[in-house]
Amino acid sequence: MILADGVNTLCNDLTEFVSGLQSLGIDMLERFCERLPYIRSELSDNQKFKEIFGVIALVRIQSLKIVKSLPDLEKP
């Protein structure tokens, strides 16, 4: 069961993800594929890579906290 705090965090993360895609002009999978060369070029910049990696690491840590807060499910 995901508690209210977990749902709130998940929705905020999803909202930020969608906002990021929209800022890149991505509204469908085909556009995402078209933008991959640009995204790759952004990641080749060392400073931008560090910034992006830092954000990804924080999101991952937050998601692990959500998973750890979930109650253990009993096996049938």
PDB file of N, CA, C and O in Angstrom:
ATOM      1  N   MET A   1       0.834  -1.169   0.000  1.00  0.00           N
ATOM      2  CA  MET A   1       0.000   0.000   0.000  1.00  0.00           C
ATOM      3  C   MET A   1       0.889   1.246   0.000  1.00  0.00           C
ATOM      4  O   MET A   1       1.809   1.364   0.810  1.00  0.00           O
ATOM      5  N   ILE A   2       0.610   2.146  -0.892  1.00  0.00           N
ATOM      6  CA  ILE A   2       1.334   3.414  -0.929  1.00  0.00           C
ATOM      7  C   ILE A   2       0.520   4.420  -0.120  1.00  0.00           C
ATOM      8  O   ILE A   2      -0.663   4.640  -0.381  1.00  0.00           O
ATOM      9  N   LEU A   3       1.172   5.016   0.854  1.00  0.00           N
ATOM     10  CA  LEU A   3       0.489   5.976   1.706  1.00  0.00           C
ATOM     11  C   LEU A   3       0.406   7.336   1.022  1.00  0.00           C
ATOM     12  O   LEU A   3       0.996   7.545  -0.038  1.00  0.00           O
ATOM     13  N   ALA A   4      -0.331   8.256   1.636  1.00  0.00           N
ATOM     14  CA  ALA A   4      -0.569   9.573   1.042  1.00  0.00           C
ATOM     15  C   ALA A   4       0.729  10.296   0.703  1.00  0.00           C
ATOM     16  O   ALA A   4       0.833  10.909  -0.359  1.00  0.00           O
ATOM     17  N   ASP A   5       1.721  10.231   1.591  1.00  0.00           N
ATOM     18  CA  ASP A   5       2.993  10.899   1.317  1.00  0.00           C
ATOM     19  C   ASP A   5       3.667  10.316   0.086  1.00  0.00           C
ATOM     20  O   ASP A   5       4.243  11.044  -0.722  1.00  0.00           O
ATOM     21  N   GLY A   6       3.591   9.002  -0.049  1.00  0.00           N
ATOM     22  CA  GLY A   6       4.188   8.346  -1.212  1.00  0.00           C
ATOM     23  C   GLY A   6       3.500   8.722  -2.502  1.00  0.00           C
ATOM     24  O   GLY A   6       4.156   8.953  -3.518  1.00  0.00           O
ATOM     25  N   VAL A   7       2.184   8.785  -2.468  1.00  0.00           N
ATOM     26  CA  VAL A   7       1.419   9.180  -3.652  1.00  0.00           C
ATOM     27  C   VAL A   7       1.746  10.619  -4.019  1.00  0.00           C
ATOM     28  O   VAL A   7       1.916  10.936  -5.197  1.00  0.00           O
ATOM     29  N   ASN A   8       1.835  11.490  -3.023  1.00  0.00           N
ATOM     30  CA  ASN A   8       2.156  12.889  -3.262  1.00  0.00           C
ATOM     31  C   ASN A   8       3.529  13.027  -3.916  1.00  0.00           C
ATOM     32  O   ASN A   8       3.684  13.767  -4.887  1.00  0.00           O
ATOM     33  N   THR A   9       4.522  12.317  -3.388  1.00  0.00           N
ATOM     34  CA  THR A   9       5.872  12.366  -3.948  1.00  0.00           C
ATOM     35  C   THR A   9       5.888  11.826  -5.372  1.00  0.00           C
ATOM     36  O   THR A   9       6.509  12.416  -6.257  1.00  0.00           O
ATOM     37  N   LEU A  10       5.208  10.712  -5.593  1.00  0.00           N
ATOM     38  CA  LEU A  10       5.154  10.115  -6.922  1.00  0.00           C
ATOM     39  C   LEU A  10       4.513  11.071  -7.926  1.00  0.00           C
ATOM     40  O   LEU A  10       5.015  11.229  -9.039  1.00  0.00           O
ATOM     41  N   CYS A  11       3.422  11.700  -7.544  1.00  0.00           N
ATOM     42  CA  CYS A  11       2.752  12.650  -8.440  1.00  0.00           C
ATOM     43  C   CYS A  11       3.640  13.846  -8.735  1.00  0.00           C
ATOM     44  O   CYS A  11       3.692  14.309  -9.875  1.00  0.00           O
ATOM     45  N   ASN A  12       4.347  14.359  -7.717  1.00  0.00           N
ATOM     46  CA  ASN A  12       5.244  15.484  -7.940  1.00  0.00           C
ATOM     47  C   ASN A  12       6.363  15.104  -8.889  1.00  0.00           C
ATOM     48  O   ASN A  12       6.706  15.875  -9.786  1.00  0.00           O
ATOM     49  N   ASP A  13       6.946  13.906  -8.701  1.00  0.00           N
ATOM     50  CA  ASP A  13       8.018  13.451  -9.582  1.00  0.00           C
ATOM     51  C   ASP A  13       7.508  13.292 -11.012  1.00  0.00           C
ATOM     52  O   ASP A  13       8.186  13.675 -11.966  1.00  0.00           O
ATOM     53  N   LEU A  14       6.322  12.731 -11.153  1.00  0.00           N
ATOM     54  CA  LEU A  14       5.738  12.539 -12.479  1.00  0.00           C
ATOM     55  C   LEU A  14       5.449  13.882 -13.141  1.00  0.00           C
ATOM     56  O   LEU A  14       5.671  14.053 -14.340  1.00  0.00           O
ATOM     57  N   THR A  15       4.954  14.827 -12.357  1.00  0.00           N
ATOM     58  CA  THR A  15       4.675  16.165 -12.883  1.00  0.00           C
ATOM     59  C   THR A  15       5.957  16.826 -13.378  1.00  0.00           C
ATOM     60  O   THR A  15       5.970  17.439 -14.445  1.00  0.00           O
ATOM     61  N   GLU A  16       7.035  16.702 -12.605  1.00  0.00           N
ATOM     62  CA  GLU A  16       8.323  17.268 -13.018  1.00  0.00           C
ATOM     63  C   GLU A  16       8.838  16.588 -14.274  1.00  0.00           C
ATOM     64  O   GLU A  16       9.389  17.252 -15.152  1.00  0.00           O
ATOM     65  N   PHE A  17       8.669  15.273 -14.375  1.00  0.00           N
ATOM     66  CA  PHE A  17       9.108  14.525 -15.545  1.00  0.00           C
ATOM     67  C   PHE A  17       8.363  15.000 -16.792  1.00  0.00           C
ATOM     68  O   PHE A  17       8.974  15.255 -17.830  1.00  0.00           O
ATOM     69  N   VAL A  18       7.045  15.116 -16.681  1.00  0.00           N
ATOM     70  CA  VAL A  18       6.230  15.561 -17.815  1.00  0.00           C
ATOM     71  C   VAL A  18       6.599  16.995 -18.190  1.00  0.00           C
ATOM     72  O   VAL A  18       6.695  17.320 -19.373  1.00  0.00           O
ATOM     73  N   SER A  19       6.807  17.849 -17.195  1.00  0.00           N
ATOM     74  CA  SER A  19       7.195  19.238 -17.470  1.00  0.00           C
ATOM     75  C   SER A  19       8.530  19.287 -18.210  1.00  0.00           C
ATOM     76  O   SER A  19       8.711  20.084 -19.131  1.00  0.00           O
ATOM     77  N   GLY A  20       9.451  18.435 -17.803  1.00  0.00           N
ATOM     78  CA  GLY A  20      10.745  18.373 -18.478  1.00  0.00           C
ATOM     79  C   GLY A  20      10.610  17.948 -19.926  1.00  0.00           C
ATOM     80  O   GLY A  20      11.255  18.517 -20.807  1.00  0.00           O
ATOM     81  N   LEU A  21       9.773  16.948 -20.178  1.00  0.00           N
ATOM     82  CA  LEU A  21       9.539  16.509 -21.553  1.00  0.00           C
ATOM     83  C   LEU A  21       8.909  17.627 -22.371  1.00  0.00           C
ATOM     84  O   LEU A  21       9.296  17.860 -23.517  1.00  0.00           O
ATOM     85  N   GLN A  22       7.945  18.314 -21.789  1.00  0.00           N
ATOM     86  CA  GLN A  22       7.284  19.414 -22.503  1.00  0.00           C
ATOM     87  C   GLN A  22       8.274  20.528 -22.820  1.00  0.00           C
ATOM     88  O   GLN A  22       8.202  21.130 -23.891  1.00  0.00           O
ATOM     89  N   SER A  23       9.201  20.812 -21.899  1.00  0.00           N
ATOM     90  CA  SER A  23      10.188  21.869 -22.159  1.00  0.00           C
ATOM     91  C   SER A  23      11.123  21.500 -23.300  1.00  0.00           C
ATOM     92  O   SER A  23      11.716  22.373 -23.933  1.00  0.00           O
ATOM     93  N   LEU A  24      11.253  20.201 -23.561  1.00  0.00           N
ATOM     94  CA  LEU A  24      12.061  19.733 -24.690  1.00  0.00           C
ATOM     95  C   LEU A  24      11.234  19.604 -25.970  1.00  0.00           C
ATOM     96  O   LEU A  24      11.756  19.206 -27.012  1.00  0.00           O
ATOM     97  N   GLY A  25       9.952  19.938 -25.891  1.00  0.00           N
ATOM     98  CA  GLY A  25       9.081  19.832 -27.063  1.00  0.00           C
ATOM     99  C   GLY A  25       8.664  18.403 -27.347  1.00  0.00           C
ATOM    100  O   GLY A  25       8.376  18.050 -28.490  1.00  0.00           O
ATOM    101  N   ILE A  26       8.632  17.584 -26.312  1.00  0.00           N
ATOM    102  CA  ILE A  26       8.293  16.166 -26.486  1.00  0.00           C
ATOM    103  C   ILE A  26       6.884  15.935 -25.962  1.00  0.00           C
ATOM    104  O   ILE A  26       6.604  16.138 -24.780  1.00  0.00           O
ATOM    105  N   ASP A  27       5.996  15.503 -26.866  1.00  0.00           N
ATOM    106  CA  ASP A  27       4.638  15.189 -26.457  1.00  0.00           C
ATOM    107  C   ASP A  27       4.195  13.800 -26.927  1.00  0.00           C
ATOM    108  O   ASP A  27       3.062  13.379 -26.698  1.00  0.00           O
ATOM    109  N   MET A  28       5.116  13.109 -27.586  1.00  0.00           N
ATOM    110  CA  MET A  28       4.833  11.731 -27.996  1.00  0.00           C
ATOM    111  C   MET A  28       6.159  10.988 -28.164  1.00  0.00           C
ATOM    112  O   MET A  28       7.217  11.608 -28.269  1.00  0.00           O
ATOM    113  N   LEU A  29       6.094   9.682 -28.186  1.00  0.00           N
ATOM    114  CA  LEU A  29       7.298   8.854 -28.246  1.00  0.00           C
ATOM    115  C   LEU A  29       8.157   9.169 -29.469  1.00  0.00           C
ATOM    116  O   LEU A  29       9.385   9.176 -29.381  1.00  0.00           O
ATOM    117  N   GLU A  30       7.520   9.426 -30.596  1.00  0.00           N
ATOM    118  CA  GLU A  30       8.275   9.713 -31.819  1.00  0.00           C
ATOM    119  C   GLU A  30       9.142  10.964 -31.641  1.00  0.00           C
ATOM    120  O   GLU A  30      10.288  11.010 -32.088  1.00  0.00           O
ATOM    121  N   ARG A  31       8.575  11.967 -30.985  1.00  0.00           N
ATOM    122  CA  ARG A  31       9.350  13.203 -30.749  1.00  0.00           C
ATOM    123  C   ARG A  31      10.495  12.942 -29.785  1.00  0.00           C
ATOM    124  O   ARG A  31      11.568  13.532 -29.913  1.00  0.00           O
ATOM    125  N   PHE A  32      10.267  12.056 -28.816  1.00  0.00           N
ATOM    126  CA  PHE A  32      11.347  11.693 -27.897  1.00  0.00           C
ATOM    127  C   PHE A  32      12.505  11.096 -28.686  1.00  0.00           C
ATOM    128  O   PHE A  32      13.662  11.459 -28.474  1.00  0.00           O
ATOM    129  N   CYS A  33      12.192  10.187 -29.591  1.00  0.00           N
ATOM    130  CA  CYS A  33      13.234   9.568 -30.424  1.00  0.00           C
ATOM    131  C   CYS A  33      13.946  10.608 -31.285  1.00  0.00           C
ATOM    132  O   CYS A  33      15.160  10.538 -31.481  1.00  0.00           O
ATOM    133  N   GLU A  34      13.178  11.577 -31.798  1.00  0.00           N
ATOM    134  CA  GLU A  34      13.780  12.643 -32.604  1.00  0.00           C
ATOM    135  C   GLU A  34      14.720  13.519 -31.778  1.00  0.00           C
ATOM    136  O   GLU A  34      15.705  14.039 -32.302  1.00  0.00           O
ATOM    137  N   ARG A  35      14.421  13.683 -30.490  1.00  0.00           N
ATOM    138  CA  ARG A  35      15.207  14.563 -29.619  1.00  0.00           C
ATOM    139  C   ARG A  35      16.413  13.869 -28.982  1.00  0.00           C
ATOM    140  O   ARG A  35      17.236  14.526 -28.345  1.00  0.00           O
ATOM    141  N   LEU A  36      16.525  12.555 -29.148  1.00  0.00           N
ATOM    142  CA  LEU A  36      17.642  11.825 -28.535  1.00  0.00           C
ATOM    143  C   LEU A  36      19.017  12.384 -28.905  1.00  0.00           C
ATOM    144  O   LEU A  36      19.863  12.504 -28.019  1.00  0.00           O
ATOM    145  N   PRO A  37      19.283  12.730 -30.166  1.00  0.00           N
ATOM    146  CA  PRO A  37      20.598  13.309 -30.464  1.00  0.00           C
ATOM    147  C   PRO A  37      20.878  14.572 -29.648  1.00  0.00           C
ATOM    148  O   PRO A  37      21.995  14.766 -29.169  1.00  0.00           O
ATOM    149  N   TYR A  38      19.864  15.433 -29.487  1.00  0.00           N
ATOM    150  CA  TYR A  38      20.036  16.644 -28.683  1.00  0.00           C
ATOM    151  C   TYR A  38      20.313  16.282 -27.215  1.00  0.00           C
ATOM    152  O   TYR A  38      21.206  16.851 -26.588  1.00  0.00           O
ATOM    153  N   ILE A  39      19.546  15.343 -26.685  1.00  0.00           N
ATOM    154  CA  ILE A  39      19.738  14.920 -25.291  1.00  0.00           C
ATOM    155  C   ILE A  39      21.137  14.355 -25.101  1.00  0.00           C
ATOM    156  O   ILE A  39      21.801  14.648 -24.106  1.00  0.00           O
ATOM    157  N   ARG A  40      21.580  13.551 -26.046  1.00  0.00           N
ATOM    158  CA  ARG A  40      22.940  12.993 -25.969  1.00  0.00           C
ATOM    159  C   ARG A  40      23.994  14.095 -26.007  1.00  0.00           C
ATOM    160  O   ARG A  40      24.994  14.024 -25.293  1.00  0.00           O
ATOM    161  N   SER A  41      23.774  15.108 -26.836  1.00  0.00           N
ATOM    162  CA  SER A  41      24.750  16.196 -26.916  1.00  0.00           C
ATOM    163  C   SER A  41      24.796  16.972 -25.605  1.00  0.00           C
ATOM    164  O   SER A  41      25.864  17.421 -25.189  1.00  0.00           O
ATOM    165  N   GLU A  42      23.650  17.134 -24.952  1.00  0.00           N
ATOM    166  CA  GLU A  42      23.617  17.796 -23.647  1.00  0.00           C
ATOM    167  C   GLU A  42      24.417  16.995 -22.619  1.00  0.00           C
ATOM    168  O   GLU A  42      25.111  17.574 -21.783  1.00  0.00           O
ATOM    169  N   LEU A  43      24.321  15.677 -22.679  1.00  0.00           N
ATOM    170  CA  LEU A  43      25.027  14.835 -21.719  1.00  0.00           C
ATOM    171  C   LEU A  43      26.533  14.797 -21.968  1.00  0.00           C
ATOM    172  O   LEU A  43      27.299  14.421 -21.081  1.00  0.00           O
ATOM    173  N   SER A  44      26.959  15.184 -23.171  1.00  0.00           N
ATOM    174  CA  SER A  44      28.403  15.190 -23.447  1.00  0.00           C
ATOM    175  C   SER A  44      29.090  16.384 -22.791  1.00  0.00           C
ATOM    176  O   SER A  44      30.313  16.393 -22.649  1.00  0.00           O
ATOM    177  N   ASP A  45      28.309  17.399 -22.386  1.00  0.00           N
ATOM    178  CA  ASP A  45      28.847  18.524 -21.632  1.00  0.00           C
ATOM    179  C   ASP A  45      29.024  18.068 -20.178  1.00  0.00           C
ATOM    180  O   ASP A  45      28.046  17.710 -19.521  1.00  0.00           O
ATOM    181  N   ASN A  46      30.245  18.078 -19.679  1.00  0.00           N
ATOM    182  CA  ASN A  46      30.567  17.532 -18.366  1.00  0.00           C
ATOM    183  C   ASN A  46      29.756  18.180 -17.246  1.00  0.00           C
ATOM    184  O   ASN A  46      29.260  17.478 -16.364  1.00  0.00           O
ATOM    185  N   GLN A  47      29.615  19.489 -17.265  1.00  0.00           N
ATOM    186  CA  GLN A  47      28.875  20.188 -16.216  1.00  0.00           C
ATOM    187  C   GLN A  47      27.390  19.822 -16.245  1.00  0.00           C
ATOM    188  O   GLN A  47      26.788  19.571 -15.200  1.00  0.00           O
ATOM    189  N   LYS A  48      26.807  19.793 -17.432  1.00  0.00           N
ATOM    190  CA  LYS A  48      25.394  19.431 -17.552  1.00  0.00           C
ATOM    191  C   LYS A  48      25.179  17.982 -17.140  1.00  0.00           C
ATOM    192  O   LYS A  48      24.174  17.650 -16.512  1.00  0.00           O
ATOM    193  N   PHE A  49      26.136  17.113 -17.499  1.00  0.00           N
ATOM    194  CA  PHE A  49      26.030  15.713 -17.107  1.00  0.00           C
ATOM    195  C   PHE A  49      25.983  15.595 -15.591  1.00  0.00           C
ATOM    196  O   PHE A  49      25.162  14.853 -15.051  1.00  0.00           O
ATOM    197  N   LYS A  50      26.861  16.324 -14.900  1.00  0.00           N
ATOM    198  CA  LYS A  50      26.888  16.276 -13.433  1.00  0.00           C
ATOM    199  C   LYS A  50      25.570  16.761 -12.846  1.00  0.00           C
ATOM    200  O   LYS A  50      25.058  16.174 -11.893  1.00  0.00           O
ATOM    201  N   GLU A  51      25.021  17.831 -13.412  1.00  0.00           N
ATOM    202  CA  GLU A  51      23.745  18.355 -12.917  1.00  0.00           C
ATOM    203  C   GLU A  51      22.620  17.342 -13.111  1.00  0.00           C
ATOM    204  O   GLU A  51      21.838  17.087 -12.195  1.00  0.00           O
ATOM    205  N   ILE A  52      22.549  16.772 -14.304  1.00  0.00           N
ATOM    206  CA  ILE A  52      21.501  15.795 -14.607  1.00  0.00           C
ATOM    207  C   ILE A  52      21.663  14.549 -13.748  1.00  0.00           C
ATOM    208  O   ILE A  52      20.681  14.016 -13.233  1.00  0.00           O
ATOM    209  N   PHE A  53      22.901  14.084 -13.591  1.00  0.00           N
ATOM    210  CA  PHE A  53      23.160  12.904 -12.775  1.00  0.00           C
ATOM    211  C   PHE A  53      22.736  13.159 -11.328  1.00  0.00           C
ATOM    212  O   PHE A  53      22.169  12.280 -10.678  1.00  0.00           O
ATOM    213  N   GLY A  54      23.015  14.368 -10.827  1.00  0.00           N
ATOM    214  CA  GLY A  54      22.627  14.709  -9.465  1.00  0.00           C
ATOM    215  C   GLY A  54      21.125  14.656  -9.262  1.00  0.00           C
ATOM    216  O   GLY A  54      20.649  14.153  -8.244  1.00  0.00           O
ATOM    217  N   VAL A  55      20.376  15.173 -10.227  1.00  0.00           N
ATOM    218  CA  VAL A  55      18.915  15.144 -10.133  1.00  0.00           C
ATOM    219  C   VAL A  55      18.412  13.697 -10.187  1.00  0.00           C
ATOM    220  O   VAL A  55      17.534  13.313  -9.414  1.00  0.00           O
ATOM    221  N   ILE A  56      18.963  12.913 -11.086  1.00  0.00           N
ATOM    222  CA  ILE A  56      18.549  11.511 -11.199  1.00  0.00           C
ATOM    223  C   ILE A  56      18.845  10.759  -9.908  1.00  0.00           C
ATOM    224  O   ILE A  56      18.034   9.950  -9.457  1.00  0.00           O
ATOM    225  N   ALA A  57      19.999  11.023  -9.316  1.00  0.00           N
ATOM    226  CA  ALA A  57      20.366  10.358  -8.062  1.00  0.00           C
ATOM    227  C   ALA A  57      19.378  10.728  -6.952  1.00  0.00           C
ATOM    228  O   ALA A  57      18.965   9.863  -6.180  1.00  0.00           O
ATOM    229  N   LEU A  58      19.001  11.994  -6.869  1.00  0.00           N
ATOM    230  CA  LEU A  58      18.036  12.417  -5.842  1.00  0.00           C
ATOM    231  C   LEU A  58      16.678  11.755  -6.045  1.00  0.00           C
ATOM    232  O   LEU A  58      16.051  11.313  -5.082  1.00  0.00           O
ATOM    233  N   VAL A  59      16.225  11.685  -7.290  1.00  0.00           N
ATOM    234  CA  VAL A  59      14.943  11.028  -7.571  1.00  0.00           C
ATOM    235  C   VAL A  59      15.008   9.563  -7.186  1.00  0.00           C
ATOM    236  O   VAL A  59      14.052   9.022  -6.631  1.00  0.00           O
ATOM    237  N   ARG A  60      16.125   8.917  -7.476  1.00  0.00           N
ATOM    238  CA  ARG A  60      16.289   7.502  -7.128  1.00  0.00           C
ATOM    239  C   ARG A  60      16.258   7.305  -5.615  1.00  0.00           C
ATOM    240  O   ARG A  60      15.625   6.372  -5.121  1.00  0.00           O
ATOM    241  N   ILE A  61      16.932   8.171  -4.893  1.00  0.00           N
ATOM    242  CA  ILE A  61      16.937   8.073  -3.429  1.00  0.00           C
ATOM    243  C   ILE A  61      15.524   8.247  -2.884  1.00  0.00           C
ATOM    244  O   ILE A  61      15.109   7.515  -1.986  1.00  0.00           O
ATOM    245  N   GLN A  62      14.788   9.207  -3.421  1.00  0.00           N
ATOM    246  CA  GLN A  62      13.410   9.426  -2.983  1.00  0.00           C
ATOM    247  C   GLN A  62      12.543   8.208  -3.275  1.00  0.00           C
ATOM    248  O   GLN A  62      11.714   7.829  -2.448  1.00  0.00           O
ATOM    249  N   SER A  63      12.722   7.590  -4.438  1.00  0.00           N
ATOM    250  CA  SER A  63      11.906   6.425  -4.772  1.00  0.00           C
ATOM    251  C   SER A  63      12.238   5.252  -3.871  1.00  0.00           C
ATOM    252  O   SER A  63      11.352   4.470  -3.525  1.00  0.00           O
ATOM    253  N   LEU A  64      13.502   5.115  -3.483  1.00  0.00           N
ATOM    254  CA  LEU A  64      13.872   4.041  -2.555  1.00  0.00           C
ATOM    255  C   LEU A  64      13.250   4.267  -1.186  1.00  0.00           C
ATOM    256  O   LEU A  64      12.848   3.311  -0.524  1.00  0.00           O
ATOM    257  N   LYS A  65      13.167   5.512  -0.759  1.00  0.00           N
ATOM    258  CA  LYS A  65      12.521   5.819   0.517  1.00  0.00           C
ATOM    259  C   LYS A  65      11.051   5.440   0.474  1.00  0.00           C
ATOM    260  O   LYS A  65      10.508   4.932   1.455  1.00  0.00           O
ATOM    261  N   ILE A  66      10.408   5.684  -0.657  1.00  0.00           N
ATOM    262  CA  ILE A  66       8.991   5.326  -0.800  1.00  0.00           C
ATOM    263  C   ILE A  66       8.833   3.815  -0.710  1.00  0.00           C
ATOM    264  O   ILE A  66       7.946   3.320  -0.015  1.00  0.00           O
ATOM    265  N   VAL A  67       9.689   3.085  -1.409  1.00  0.00           N
ATOM    266  CA  VAL A  67       9.596   1.624  -1.408  1.00  0.00           C
ATOM    267  C   VAL A  67       9.848   1.085  -0.007  1.00  0.00           C
ATOM    268  O   VAL A  67       9.151   0.172   0.437  1.00  0.00           O
ATOM    269  N   LYS A  68      10.832   1.636   0.694  1.00  0.00           N
ATOM    270  CA  LYS A  68      11.133   1.162   2.046  1.00  0.00           C
ATOM    271  C   LYS A  68       9.999   1.458   3.015  1.00  0.00           C
ATOM    272  O   LYS A  68       9.849   0.755   4.014  1.00  0.00           O
ATOM    273  N   SER A  69       9.200   2.480   2.744  1.00  0.00           N
ATOM    274  CA  SER A  69       8.092   2.823   3.638  1.00  0.00           C
ATOM    275  C   SER A  69       6.884   1.927   3.429  1.00  0.00           C
ATOM    276  O   SER A  69       5.956   1.929   4.238  1.00  0.00           O
ATOM    277  N   LEU A  70       6.893   1.158   2.343  1.00  0.00           N
ATOM    278  CA  LEU A  70       5.774   0.260   2.078  1.00  0.00           C
ATOM    279  C   LEU A  70       5.802  -0.907   3.059  1.00  0.00           C
ATOM    280  O   LEU A  70       6.877  -1.413   3.381  1.00  0.00           O
ATOM    281  N   PRO A  71       4.644  -1.339   3.535  1.00  0.00           N
ATOM    282  CA  PRO A  71       4.610  -2.493   4.448  1.00  0.00           C
ATOM    283  C   PRO A  71       4.968  -3.764   3.680  1.00  0.00           C
ATOM    284  O   PRO A  71       4.705  -3.882   2.483  1.00  0.00           O
ATOM    285  N   ASP A  72       5.570  -4.706   4.392  1.00  0.00           N
ATOM    286  CA  ASP A  72       5.884  -6.003   3.766  1.00  0.00           C
ATOM    287  C   ASP A  72       4.585  -6.732   3.454  1.00  0.00           C
ATOM    288  O   ASP A  72       3.658  -6.757   4.263  1.00  0.00           O
ATOM    289  N   LEU A  73       4.540  -7.313   2.287  1.00  0.00           N
ATOM    290  CA  LEU A  73       3.360  -8.073   1.896  1.00  0.00           C
ATOM    291  C   LEU A  73       3.571  -9.526   2.294  1.00  0.00           C
ATOM    292  O   LEU A  73       4.626 -10.108   2.043  1.00  0.00           O
ATOM    293  N   GLU A  74       2.560 -10.094   2.910  1.00  0.00           N
ATOM    294  CA  GLU A  74       2.660 -11.486   3.300  1.00  0.00           C
ATOM    295  C   GLU A  74       2.450 -12.368   2.090  1.00  0.00           C
ATOM    296  O   GLU A  74       1.602 -12.086   1.244  1.00  0.00           O
ATOM    297  N   LYS A  75       3.222 -13.436   2.011  1.00  0.00           N
ATOM    298  CA  LYS A  75       3.049 -14.385   0.912  1.00  0.00           C
ATOM    299  C   LYS A  75       1.824 -15.233   1.168  1.00  0.00           C
ATOM    300  O   LYS A  75       1.553 -15.603   2.310  1.00  0.00           O
ATOM    301  N   PRO A  76       1.069 -15.551   0.105  1.00  0.00           N
ATOM    302  CA  PRO A  76      -0.147 -16.369   0.301  1.00  0.00           C
ATOM    303  C   PRO A  76       0.161 -17.769   0.757  1.00  0.00           C
ATOM    304  O   PRO A  76      -0.753 -18.568   0.962  1.00  0.00           O
TER     305      PRO A  76
END
